[in-house]
Amino acid sequence: MQAHFWKFFHYGTVAGLHGIIPSDIAVFVEIQYLQAMFSGHGEGFEVRLRRCTAITYNE
């Protein structure tokens, strides 16, 4: 995955993480300014990472 993709989620909050490593995981990101650009209701975005072997989260 290209690193520049993540700039859209810079001001978001990781609200959930689901899955087992190594395998596929899902990261749920709540981000109001980006959600407002889409029609309809929503709470955030789910990003799926396939064949993930490691993940690190820093606040």
N, CA, C and O atoms as a GROMACS GRO file, in nm:
protein
  236
    1MET      N    1   0.084  -0.117   0.000
    1MET     CA    2   0.000   0.000   0.000
    1MET      C    3   0.089   0.124   0.000
    1MET      O    4   0.193   0.126   0.066
    2GLN      N    5   0.049   0.224  -0.072
    2GLN     CA    6   0.121   0.349  -0.079
    2GLN      C    7   0.102   0.429   0.050
    2GLN      O    8  -0.009   0.438   0.101
    3ALA      N    9   0.208   0.486   0.102
    3ALA     CA   10   0.201   0.562   0.227
    3ALA      C   11   0.114   0.686   0.214
    3ALA      O   12   0.051   0.726   0.311
    4HIS      N   13   0.108   0.748   0.095
    4HIS     CA   14   0.030   0.871   0.079
    4HIS      C   15  -0.120   0.848   0.099
    4HIS      O   16  -0.193   0.944   0.124
    5PHE      N   17  -0.165   0.726   0.089
    5PHE     CA   18  -0.306   0.693   0.112
    5PHE      C   19  -0.349   0.732   0.253
    5PHE      O   20  -0.461   0.779   0.274
    6TRP      N   21  -0.260   0.713   0.350
    6TRP     CA   22  -0.294   0.735   0.491
    6TRP      C   23  -0.310   0.882   0.526
    6TRP      O   24  -0.365   0.913   0.632
    7LYS      N   25  -0.264   0.976   0.441
    7LYS     CA   26  -0.278   1.117   0.474
    7LYS      C   27  -0.424   1.159   0.488
    7LYS      O   28  -0.454   1.255   0.560
    8PHE      N   29  -0.514   1.088   0.422
    8PHE     CA   30  -0.657   1.121   0.432
    8PHE      C   31  -0.713   1.086   0.570
    8PHE      O   32  -0.816   1.140   0.609
    9PHE      N   33  -0.648   1.000   0.641
    9PHE     CA   34  -0.694   0.956   0.773
    9PHE      C   35  -0.616   1.021   0.887
    9PHE      O   36  -0.631   0.983   1.002
   10HIS      N   37  -0.533   1.119   0.854
   10HIS     CA   38  -0.443   1.181   0.951
   10HIS      C   39  -0.517   1.235   1.074
   10HIS      O   40  -0.470   1.217   1.186
   11TYR      N   41  -0.630   1.300   1.055
   11TYR     CA   42  -0.703   1.361   1.166
   11TYR      C   43  -0.811   1.268   1.222
   11TYR      O   44  -0.895   1.311   1.301
   12GLY      N   45  -0.808   1.146   1.183
   12GLY     CA   46  -0.907   1.050   1.230
   12GLY      C   47  -0.867   0.984   1.362
   12GLY      O   48  -0.756   1.003   1.412
   13THR      N   49  -0.961   0.908   1.415
   13THR     CA   50  -0.940   0.834   1.539
   13THR      C   51  -0.960   0.686   1.510
   13THR      O   52  -1.062   0.648   1.454
   14VAL      N   53  -0.865   0.604   1.549
   14VAL     CA   54  -0.882   0.460   1.535
   14VAL      C   55  -0.982   0.418   1.643
   14VAL      O   56  -0.952   0.425   1.762
   15ALA      N   57  -1.099   0.374   1.600
   15ALA     CA   58  -1.206   0.338   1.692
   15ALA      C   59  -1.220   0.188   1.709
   15ALA      O   60  -1.289   0.142   1.800
   16GLY      N   61  -1.155   0.112   1.624
   16GLY     CA   62  -1.164  -0.033   1.636
   16GLY      C   63  -1.060  -0.103   1.550
   16GLY      O   64  -1.015  -0.051   1.448
   17LEU      N   65  -1.025  -0.221   1.594
   17LEU     CA   66  -0.929  -0.304   1.523
   17LEU      C   67  -0.976  -0.447   1.542
   17LEU      O   68  -0.996  -0.492   1.654
   18HIS      N   69  -0.993  -0.519   1.430
   18HIS     CA   70  -1.047  -0.654   1.437
   18HIS      C   71  -0.969  -0.746   1.345
   18HIS      O   72  -0.939  -0.710   1.231
   19GLY      N   73  -0.938  -0.862   1.393
   19GLY     CA   74  -0.868  -0.960   1.311
   19GLY      C   75  -0.760  -1.031   1.390
   19GLY      O   76  -0.742  -1.007   1.509
   20ILE      N   77  -0.690  -1.118   1.322
   20ILE     CA   78  -0.583  -1.195   1.383
   20ILE      C   79  -0.459  -1.181   1.295
   20ILE      O   80  -0.467  -1.196   1.173
   21ILE      N   81  -0.346  -1.153   1.357
   21ILE     CA   82  -0.220  -1.141   1.284
   21ILE      C   83  -0.143  -1.271   1.304
   21ILE      O   84  -0.132  -1.314   1.419
   22PRO      N   85  -0.090  -1.334   1.204
   22PRO     CA   86  -0.088  -1.292   1.064
   22PRO      C   87  -0.213  -1.336   0.990
   22PRO      O   88  -0.251  -1.453   0.993
   23SER      N   89  -0.275  -1.244   0.926
   23SER     CA   90  -0.392  -1.267   0.842
   23SER      C   91  -0.449  -1.132   0.802
   23SER      O   92  -0.376  -1.034   0.792
   24ASP      N   93  -0.579  -1.127   0.780
   24ASP     CA   94  -0.645  -1.003   0.742
   24ASP      C   95  -0.697  -0.933   0.867
   24ASP      O   96  -0.750  -0.997   0.958
   25ILE      N   97  -0.681  -0.800   0.871
   25ILE     CA   98  -0.737  -0.723   0.981
   25ILE      C   99  -0.817  -0.606   0.925
   25ILE      O  100  -0.797  -0.564   0.811
   26ALA      N  101  -0.908  -0.554   1.007
   26ALA     CA  102  -0.988  -0.439   0.970
   26ALA      C  103  -0.966  -0.330   1.073
   26ALA      O  104  -0.971  -0.355   1.194
   27VAL      N  105  -0.941  -0.209   1.025
   27VAL     CA  106  -0.922  -0.092   1.112
   27VAL      C  107  -1.039   0.001   1.086
   27VAL      O  108  -1.062   0.042   0.973
   28PHE      N  109  -1.113   0.036   1.193
   28PHE     CA  110  -1.224   0.129   1.179
   28PHE      C  111  -1.176   0.266   1.222
   28PHE      O  112  -1.130   0.284   1.335
   29VAL      N  113  -1.189   0.365   1.131
   29VAL     CA  114  -1.141   0.500   1.155
   29VAL      C  115  -1.259   0.596   1.152
   29VAL      O  116  -1.333   0.602   1.054
   30GLU      N  117  -1.276   0.672   1.262
   30GLU     CA  118  -1.378   0.776   1.267
   30GLU      C  119  -1.312   0.908   1.229
   30GLU      O  120  -1.212   0.948   1.289
   31ILE      N  121  -1.367   0.976   1.128
   31ILE     CA  122  -1.310   1.102   1.083
   31ILE      C  123  -1.420   1.188   1.021
   31ILE      O  124  -1.466   1.162   0.910
   32GLN      N  125  -1.461   1.289   1.096
   32GLN     CA  126  -1.578   1.368   1.059
   32GLN      C  127  -1.561   1.448   0.931
   32GLN      O  128  -1.652   1.449   0.848
   33TYR      N  129  -1.447   1.514   0.911
   33TYR     CA  130  -1.434   1.601   0.794
   33TYR      C  131  -1.441   1.521   0.664
   33TYR      O  132  -1.496   1.569   0.566
   34LEU      N  133  -1.386   1.400   0.663
   34LEU     CA  134  -1.389   1.319   0.543
   34LEU      C  135  -1.526   1.256   0.523
   34LEU      O  136  -1.574   1.247   0.410
   35GLN      N  137  -1.590   1.214   0.631
   35GLN     CA  138  -1.724   1.156   0.622
   35GLN      C  139  -1.824   1.258   0.567
   35GLN      O  140  -1.916   1.221   0.494
   36ALA      N  141  -1.805   1.385   0.601
   36ALA     CA  142  -1.895   1.490   0.555
   36ALA      C  143  -1.891   1.509   0.403
   36ALA      O  144  -1.984   1.567   0.347
   37MET      N  145  -1.788   1.461   0.337
   37MET     CA  146  -1.776   1.473   0.192
   37MET      C  147  -1.860   1.371   0.116
   37MET      O  148  -1.873   1.380  -0.006
   38PHE      N  149  -1.918   1.274   0.187
   38PHE     CA  150  -1.999   1.169   0.126
   38PHE      C  151  -2.146   1.189   0.163
   38PHE      O  152  -2.177   1.236   0.272
   39SER      N  153  -2.234   1.155   0.072
   39SER     CA  154  -2.376   1.166   0.103
   39SER      C  155  -2.419   1.051   0.192
   39SER      O  156  -2.354   0.946   0.197
   40GLY      N  157  -2.528   1.070   0.262
   40GLY     CA  158  -2.579   0.965   0.351
   40GLY      C  159  -2.516   0.973   0.488
   40GLY      O  160  -2.432   1.058   0.517
   41HIS      N  161  -2.560   0.882   0.571
   41HIS     CA  162  -2.511   0.879   0.709
   41HIS      C  163  -2.399   0.777   0.722
   41HIS      O  164  -2.396   0.676   0.651
   42GLY      N  165  -2.310   0.804   0.809
   42GLY     CA  166  -2.201   0.712   0.835
   42GLY      C  167  -2.126   0.752   0.960
   42GLY      O  168  -2.138   0.865   1.007
   43GLU      N  169  -2.051   0.661   1.012
   43GLU     CA  170  -1.976   0.687   1.134
   43GLU      C  171  -1.826   0.691   1.110
   43GLU      O  172  -1.751   0.741   1.193
   44GLY      N  173  -1.782   0.638   0.997
   44GLY     CA  174  -1.640   0.635   0.970
   44GLY      C  175  -1.610   0.545   0.852
   44GLY      O  176  -1.694   0.521   0.766
   45PHE      N  177  -1.488   0.495   0.851
   45PHE     CA  178  -1.440   0.414   0.740
   45PHE      C  179  -1.375   0.287   0.793
   45PHE      O  180  -1.307   0.289   0.896
   46GLU      N  181  -1.396   0.179   0.722
   46GLU     CA  182  -1.329   0.054   0.756
   46GLU      C  183  -1.223   0.028   0.651
   46GLU      O  184  -1.253   0.020   0.532
   47VAL      N  185  -1.100   0.016   0.696
   47VAL     CA  186  -0.987  -0.011   0.607
   47VAL      C  187  -0.944  -0.155   0.632
   47VAL      O  188  -0.914  -0.192   0.745
   48ARG      N  189  -0.941  -0.235   0.528
   48ARG     CA  190  -0.902  -0.375   0.540
   48ARG      C  191  -0.758  -0.393   0.494
   48ARG      O  192  -0.720  -0.350   0.385
   49LEU      N  193  -0.681  -0.457   0.578
   49LEU     CA  194  -0.542  -0.486   0.547
   49LEU      C  195  -0.529  -0.636   0.527
   49LEU      O  196  -0.551  -0.713   0.621
   50ARG      N  197  -0.495  -0.678   0.410
   50ARG     CA  198  -0.487  -0.820   0.376
   50ARG      C  199  -0.345  -0.872   0.394
   50ARG      O  200  -0.247  -0.802   0.367
   51ARG      N  201  -0.337  -0.995   0.439
   51ARG     CA  202  -0.208  -1.062   0.461
   51ARG      C  203  -0.116  -0.979   0.550
   51ARG      O  204   0.004  -0.970   0.525
   52CYS      N  205  -0.172  -0.919   0.653
   52CYS     CA  206  -0.097  -0.836   0.746
   52CYS      C  207  -0.012  -0.926   0.836
   52CYS      O  208  -0.062  -1.022   0.894
   53THR      N  209   0.116  -0.894   0.848
   53THR     CA  210   0.205  -0.975   0.932
   53THR      C  211   0.242  -0.903   1.061
   53THR      O  212   0.291  -0.967   1.154
   54ALA      N  213   0.221  -0.772   1.068
   54ALA     CA  214   0.252  -0.696   1.189
   54ALA      C  215   0.181  -0.562   1.182
   54ALA      O  216   0.154  -0.510   1.073
   55ILE      N  217   0.152  -0.505   1.298
   55ILE     CA  218   0.094  -0.372   1.303
   55ILE      C  219   0.146  -0.303   1.429
   55ILE      O  220   0.159  -0.366   1.534
   56THR      N  221   0.174  -0.173   1.418
   56THR     CA  222   0.219  -0.093   1.529
   56THR      C  223   0.130   0.030   1.536
   56THR      O  224   0.102   0.092   1.434
   57TYR      N  225   0.087   0.065   1.655
   57TYR     CA  226   0.002   0.183   1.672
   57TYR      C  227   0.069   0.276   1.773
   57TYR      O  228   0.103   0.236   1.884
   58ASN      N  229   0.087   0.401   1.732
   58ASN     CA  230   0.146   0.503   1.820
   58ASN      C  231   0.048   0.619   1.831
   58ASN      O  232  -0.006   0.665   1.730
   59GLU      N  233   0.026   0.666   1.953
   59GLU     CA  234  -0.062   0.783   1.972
   59GLU      C  235   0.019   0.909   1.956
   59GLU      O  236  -0.036   1.019   1.968
   0.00000   0.00000   0.00000
